[in-house]
Amino acid sequence: MTAATPGISDRQVAMMAVGCALAVSTIYYHQPLLPQMAASFGVTPAQASLIATLTQLGYAVGLLLFVPLGDRVQPRKLASLAIAVNTLALLACAVAPTFALLAACSFGVGMTAVTAQIIIPAVSGRATPARRGRVVGSLLGGLASGLLLARMLSGLVGAHLGWRAMFVLASVVDLALLAIVIRNLPASTGLTVVRYRDLMRSLVALVREERLLRISAATGFLMFAAFSALWASLAALLARPPYGYGPATIGAFGLAGIAGIASAPRIGAAVDRIGTRNMVLVGTITVGVAFALVAAGGRSLAWVIAGMVLLDLGNRAALVASQARIFALRPESPSRLNTVYMVSYFIGGATGAALGGYAAQRDGWIGLAAVGVVLALAAVMVNAFAPDKAVVALAEGQS
């Protein structure tokens, strides 16, 4: 999947990409199933979108509380514990008797689904600056595969066995993830001896001292807000006339992510070649164009599919470039840098899910598109203040 990097083999990088895929799947299984959940508990589609919002918020909280420990605790031990608790949370969702309990358990699922964000800094920290973009691209390609797996699998299982069965199956997938992590996640040799309280305080110091981290975090917030706005409301829109699709068909729309999966390693190589700022700019503009196409979603599925493909490509380009540039800032603190970025990223996801669900219910495809375009334009403006290519390249070279 990528060239060998110091201290880690090609096989380990490939297996960790698979691990990222299985780990991130957990927070996306619910998306094609939201109309089923709404019908099961007698709530509206907009109320059902609360499941998506709480899952993303839980993920952000888990990133904040647990991922920084990757600089203090062996990543393999930390990830194994997170997977074990996540398995229990998934089973709790499967048997939840009320919508309120399902919402609470969904928060727990998100909170403990952070294994991919433990894996990424542990593996990318072993890469040289010249290859960091490629390694990050390979791991994020695994994440993209996870999104595709989650949406397609949950759509099919939900259509034939119901949404509860999907959460039972997800707990079995977690067991496979645990085996992969135990056998393949490399041990860290640069752990920090620091109290948890001081570790958390250091996050504030990183935000205060690293301007590029602040810019990257803000860009990630806006980009994933746009991405989640579409996916949190897509099932409800496609279940309406003129389409009236069920979970299996809605889940198949995840195939739009294939282009992003295939392009992830190439995006990483392009980041190494043209610079992080330029790639983020390409990504933000692409997302804006994607939502301009989504605006015509009520007329033809062709516009929806084209917009989804561009949205996935644009979001992926910005994500790979942003993570490549933050990992170059302080090599001794990869987990904490990743924590700051990903907490902002998934708070953005929760915000976008709420905005998208509201806008779609009120104004349909046009309302959803308006939310996405505004978020994309804001991301373009934020990135305009990022250091230029030469400054970033210098920082990468010094690391």
VEXDO-361556 format. One line per field, with one value per residue (C-alpha): x, y, z; residue number from 1. Coordinates in Angstrom, 2 decimals. Example, Ala and Ser with C-alpha at 12.3 -4.5 7.8 and 13.67 -1.06 7.14 Angstrom:
% VEXDO-361556
u: (12.30,13.67) .
v: (-4.50,-1.06) .
w: (7.80,7.14) .
num: (1,2) .
% end
This chain:
% VEXDO-361556
u: (0.00,2.91,6.65,8.28,8.85,11.34,10.32,7.18,6.65,4.42,2.29,1.77,0.72,-1.74,-3.17,-3.48,-5.39,-7.79,-7.98,-8.87,-11.64,-13.22,-12.84,-14.44,-17.32,-18.84,-19.89,-21.55,-23.65,-26.68,-26.86,-28.91,-31.02,-32.33,-35.74,-36.15,-35.23,-37.67,-40.48,-39.55,-39.91,-42.54,-40.36,-39.86,-36.89,-35.52,-35.66,-33.99,-31.08,-30.28,-28.69,-26.18,-25.53,-24.96,-22.73,-20.49,-20.51,-19.63,-16.75,-15.47,-15.63,-13.81,-11.11,-10.64,-10.57,-8.86,-6.71,-4.16,-3.28,-1.61,1.41,1.50,0.10,1.06,-1.35,-2.08,-3.28,-5.32,-6.97,-7.80,-9.62,-11.56,-12.65,-13.84,-16.07,-17.29,-18.48,-20.64,-22.06,-23.05,-24.86,-26.65,-27.89,-29.17,-31.45,-32.39,-36.15,-36.71,-35.45,-33.94,-31.87,-30.83,-29.65,-27.66,-26.09,-25.24,-23.28,-21.41,-20.70,-19.19,-17.22,-15.43,-15.01,-11.68,-9.34,-8.56,-7.36,-5.06,-3.70,-3.06,-0.58,1.09,1.81,2.36,4.80,7.22,7.16,9.82,8.62,9.03,6.65,4.27,1.61,1.67,1.40,-1.43,-3.11,-2.96,-4.45,-7.15,-7.86,-8.65,-11.00,-12.73,-13.19,-14.77,-17.34,-18.25,-18.41,-20.60,-23.19,-23.52,-23.48,-25.93,-28.29,-28.38,-28.64,-31.26,-33.41,-33.39,-32.92,-33.75,-31.63,-31.08,-29.38,-26.86,-25.66,-25.21,-23.15,-21.13,-20.10,-18.76,-16.79,-15.25,-13.83,-12.06,-10.69,-9.37,-7.44,-5.89,-4.81,-3.27,-1.23,-0.19,-0.27,3.40,4.64,5.53,9.07,8.51,5.97,5.79,5.87,3.29,0.20,-3.16,-4.07,-0.89,-1.46,-4.86,-3.47,-0.88,-3.71,-4.54,-0.89,-0.76,-3.81,-2.40,1.11,0.50,-1.29,-1.29,-3.00,-5.75,-6.26,-6.29,-8.75,-11.13,-10.91,-11.58,-14.61,-16.16,-15.32,-16.67,-19.72,-20.49,-19.83,-22.04,-24.81,-25.34,-24.97,-27.11,-30.02,-29.52,-31.57,-34.55,-34.42,-34.12,-36.97,-39.28,-41.00,-40.05,-37.58,-39.03,-35.97,-35.46,-32.36,-30.63,-30.85,-29.84,-26.85,-25.74,-25.22,-22.07,-20.51,-20.03,-17.07,-15.14,-13.50,-12.24,-10.91,-9.00,-7.61,-6.46,-2.84,-2.58,-3.88,-1.19,1.50,0.10,0.30,4.00,4.43,2.34,2.08,-0.62,-2.16,-2.77,-4.35,-6.66,-7.75,-8.51,-10.55,-12.63,-13.51,-14.46,-16.88,-18.54,-19.04,-20.40,-23.21,-24.06,-24.83,-26.74,-29.14,-30.66,-31.13,-34.91,-34.80,-32.43,-30.33,-27.47,-26.92,-26.98,-24.44,-22.12,-22.28,-21.56,-18.49,-17.10,-17.94,-16.02,-13.00,-12.94,-13.32,-10.62,-8.16,-8.57,-8.33,-5.14,-3.44,-4.51,-3.32,-0.04,0.72,-0.21,1.87,4.88,4.52,5.69,6.87,6.96,3.19,1.39,-1.56,-2.23,-1.99,-4.38,-6.70,-7.03,-7.67,-10.10,-12.11,-12.75,-13.41,-16.11,-17.72,-18.07,-19.63,-22.20,-22.96,-23.32,-25.60,-27.92,-27.87,-28.33,-31.22,-33.05,-32.41,-33.43,-36.68,-37.53,-36.34,-35.33,-32.37,-32.09,-31.85,-29.20,-27.18,-27.30,-25.83,-23.04,-22.07,-21.87,-19.67,-17.37,-16.95,-16.12,-13.43,-11.92,-11.70,-10.12,-7.49,-6.57,-4.79,-2.68,1.09,2.12,3.71,7.29,6.67,4.99,7.73,10.33,8.46,8.25,11.91,12.86,10.80) .
v: (0.00,2.29,2.19,0.92,3.48,3.39,0.85,-0.35,-2.76,-2.49,-5.28,-3.43,-0.27,-2.30,-4.10,-0.84,0.62,-2.32,-1.65,1.98,0.81,-1.48,1.04,3.99,1.86,1.91,5.55,5.25,2.07,4.06,6.43,4.32,3.06,6.38,6.12,2.59,3.82,6.71,4.33,1.88,4.47,6.70,9.80,12.17,11.89,15.15,13.70,10.51,12.59,13.14,9.67,10.93,14.11,12.31,9.68,12.40,14.35,11.19,10.60,14.14,13.62,10.29,11.92,14.62,12.32,9.17,9.82,12.10,9.06,7.66,9.82,8.25,4.70,2.04,2.47,-1.28,-1.36,1.83,0.71,-2.74,-1.24,1.17,-1.68,-3.82,-1.05,-0.13,-3.72,-3.43,-0.07,-1.56,-4.44,-1.91,-0.13,-3.42,-3.99,-0.37,-0.35,3.39,6.11,8.00,4.98,4.39,8.00,7.61,4.35,5.96,8.61,5.79,4.09,7.29,7.96,4.59,4.33,6.17,3.32,4.71,7.94,5.97,4.04,6.99,8.97,5.76,4.66,8.02,9.03,6.48,8.02,10.36,13.90,13.13,10.17,11.31,12.33,8.88,7.05,9.28,8.88,5.09,5.10,7.56,5.39,2.70,5.09,5.79,2.06,1.88,4.51,2.59,-0.74,0.70,2.28,-0.63,-3.36,-1.61,-0.88,-4.54,-5.92,-3.35,-4.19,-7.94,-8.33,-4.93,-2.21,-4.02,-6.93,-4.51,-3.46,-7.09,-7.72,-4.57,-6.00,-9.10,-6.84,-5.25,-8.64,-8.89,-5.38,-6.37,-9.28,-7.03,-4.43,-6.94,-8.57,-5.57,-2.19,-1.29,-0.39,3.24,4.08,7.77,7.71,10.72,10.37,12.96,13.12,12.96,16.42,17.91,15.99,17.63,21.06,20.62,20.50,24.09,25.04,23.44,25.37,28.62,28.20,26.56,28.87,26.26,23.81,26.34,26.95,23.22,22.50,25.23,23.98,20.41,21.56,23.23,20.51,17.64,19.70,19.93,16.22,15.19,17.59,15.51,12.05,12.73,13.90,11.76,8.78,10.98,12.78,9.59,7.98,10.81,11.16,11.10,8.38,6.45,4.24,1.74,1.07,-1.31,1.12,4.06,2.11,1.45,5.19,4.67,3.40,7.08,6.89,4.46,7.33,8.78,5.42,4.88,8.39,8.53,7.36,9.65,12.57,11.84,11.85,15.11,16.69,15.82,17.36,20.56,21.44,21.22,24.66,24.21,20.80,22.06,24.88,22.38,20.31,23.19,24.50,20.99,20.63,23.92,22.72,19.40,21.11,23.29,20.01,18.58,21.53,19.83,16.55,16.76,16.68,13.83,11.29,12.03,15.38,13.74,11.08,13.57,15.82,12.91,11.86,15.41,15.84,12.71,13.70,17.25,16.27,13.62,16.02,18.54,15.85,14.23,17.60,18.94,15.90,15.78,19.38,19.08,15.92,17.90,20.50,18.57,14.99,14.32,14.96,13.21,11.95,15.34,17.14,14.60,15.04,18.80,18.40,15.50,16.89,20.00,17.80,15.71,18.59,19.95,16.63,16.85,20.46,19.62,16.66,18.92,21.71,19.31,17.47,20.73,22.29,19.13,18.81,22.46,23.11,19.72,19.46,23.24,23.78,21.07,22.53,26.02,24.72,22.89,25.82,28.23,25.83,25.25,28.96,29.54,26.83,28.56,31.81,30.16,28.45,31.77,32.58,29.41,29.66,29.25,26.17,27.25,27.77,24.39,22.64,24.21,22.98,19.46,19.43,20.49,17.70) .
w: (0.00,0.63,0.66,3.80,6.52,9.38,12.03,10.28,7.41,4.37,5.79,9.06,7.25,5.17,8.21,10.11,7.18,7.49,11.21,10.54,8.19,10.77,13.58,11.83,10.50,13.97,13.77,10.36,10.56,11.66,8.67,6.19,9.10,10.43,8.71,10.14,13.61,13.31,12.35,15.09,17.84,16.24,15.92,12.99,10.59,12.00,15.51,14.30,13.00,16.70,16.59,14.02,16.00,19.31,17.73,16.30,19.58,21.48,19.10,19.70,23.47,23.16,21.08,23.70,26.72,25.42,22.33,24.11,26.21,23.09,23.98,27.46,27.16,24.64,21.69,21.54,25.14,24.77,21.52,22.91,25.88,23.65,21.34,24.26,25.64,22.15,21.68,24.79,23.64,20.28,21.98,24.21,21.07,19.69,22.68,23.50,24.36,23.88,21.58,24.52,25.51,21.91,21.74,24.96,23.79,20.43,22.31,24.05,20.73,19.36,22.52,22.38,18.59,18.61,17.68,14.22,15.78,18.06,15.08,12.76,14.91,16.14,12.56,10.84,13.57,12.14,8.67,7.34,6.44,2.74,2.96,5.67,3.16,1.53,4.86,6.08,2.70,2.98,6.49,5.52,2.50,5.06,6.83,3.53,2.98,6.42,5.53,2.39,4.25,6.99,4.72,2.32,4.96,7.27,4.39,3.36,6.88,7.84,4.81,5.48,9.23,10.74,12.29,15.59,13.83,12.35,15.77,16.82,13.68,14.38,17.75,15.95,13.59,16.68,17.68,14.33,14.86,18.28,16.78,14.12,16.67,19.06,16.30,14.20,15.97,16.59,20.03,20.63,21.71,22.41,25.24,27.54,31.32,32.31,34.49,32.74,34.01,32.55,29.33,28.95,29.78,27.06,24.51,25.37,24.98,21.55,20.40,21.76,20.32,16.94,14.51,11.76,14.09,14.77,11.06,10.29,13.10,11.92,8.34,9.47,11.48,8.45,5.95,8.02,8.95,5.22,4.71,7.64,6.63,3.50,4.98,8.05,5.88,2.75,3.95,4.83,1.48,-0.55,1.40,0.27,-3.09,-5.90,-4.85,-1.91,-1.43,1.38,3.53,1.09,-1.81,0.36,1.66,-1.92,-2.36,-0.31,-3.54,-4.39,-2.02,-4.23,-6.11,-2.85,-1.67,-4.91,-4.86,-1.22,-1.80,-4.86,-2.80,-0.22,-2.92,-4.33,-0.88,-0.74,-4.19,-4.26,-0.58,2.06,1.66,-2.05,-1.53,1.20,-1.10,-3.87,-1.43,-0.06,-3.51,-4.65,-1.74,-2.65,-6.24,-4.92,-3.02,-6.00,-7.79,-4.82,-5.07,-8.12,-6.24,-6.41,-10.21,-10.93,-9.07,-11.46,-9.73,-6.31,-7.27,-8.97,-5.91,-3.57,-5.56,-5.52,-1.84,-0.94,-3.04,-1.71,1.92,1.57,-0.08,2.75,5.44,4.13,3.63,7.02,8.94,7.04,7.99,11.67,12.18,10.95,13.71,16.79,16.19,19.93,20.34,17.46,19.52,21.07,17.74,16.28,19.24,18.76,15.05,15.26,18.20,16.11,13.07,14.73,16.59,13.08,12.06,14.85,13.95,10.27,11.02,13.00,10.39,7.49,9.14,9.89,6.48,4.60,6.51,5.92,2.37,0.95,-1.40,-1.78,1.97,2.32,-0.55,0.96,4.23,2.39,0.16,3.10,5.07,2.09,1.44,5.09,4.83,1.79,3.73,6.79,4.68,3.07,6.33,6.37,5.81,2.19,0.66,1.33,5.05,5.42,3.45,5.76,8.82,7.38,6.54,10.07,11.58) .
num: (1,2,3,4,5,6,7,8,9,10,11,12,13,14,15,16,17,18,19,20,21,22,23,24,25,26,27,28,29,30,31,32,33,34,35,36,37,38,39,40,41,42,43,44,45,46,47,48,49,50,51,52,53,54,55,56,57,58,59,60,61,62,63,64,65,66,67,68,69,70,71,72,73,74,75,76,77,78,79,80,81,82,83,84,85,86,87,88,89,90,91,92,93,94,95,96,97,98,99,100,101,102,103,104,105,106,107,108,109,110,111,112,113,114,115,116,117,118,119,120,121,122,123,124,125,126,127,128,129,130,131,132,133,134,135,136,137,138,139,140,141,142,143,144,145,146,147,148,149,150,151,152,153,154,155,156,157,158,159,160,161,162,163,164,165,166,167,168,169,170,171,172,173,174,175,176,177,178,179,180,181,182,183,184,185,186,187,188,189,190,191,192,193,194,195,196,197,198,199,200,201,202,203,204,205,206,207,208,209,210,211,212,213,214,215,216,217,218,219,220,221,222,223,224,225,226,227,228,229,230,231,232,233,234,235,236,237,238,239,240,241,242,243,244,245,246,247,248,249,250,251,252,253,254,255,256,257,258,259,260,261,262,263,264,265,266,267,268,269,270,271,272,273,274,275,276,277,278,279,280,281,282,283,284,285,286,287,288,289,290,291,292,293,294,295,296,297,298,299,300,301,302,303,304,305,306,307,308,309,310,311,312,313,314,315,316,317,318,319,320,321,322,323,324,325,326,327,328,329,330,331,332,333,334,335,336,337,338,339,340,341,342,343,344,345,346,347,348,349,350,351,352,353,354,355,356,357,358,359,360,361,362,363,364,365,366,367,368,369,370,371,372,373,374,375,376,377,378,379,380,381,382,383,384,385,386,387,388,389,390,391,392,393,394,395,396,397,398,399) .
% end
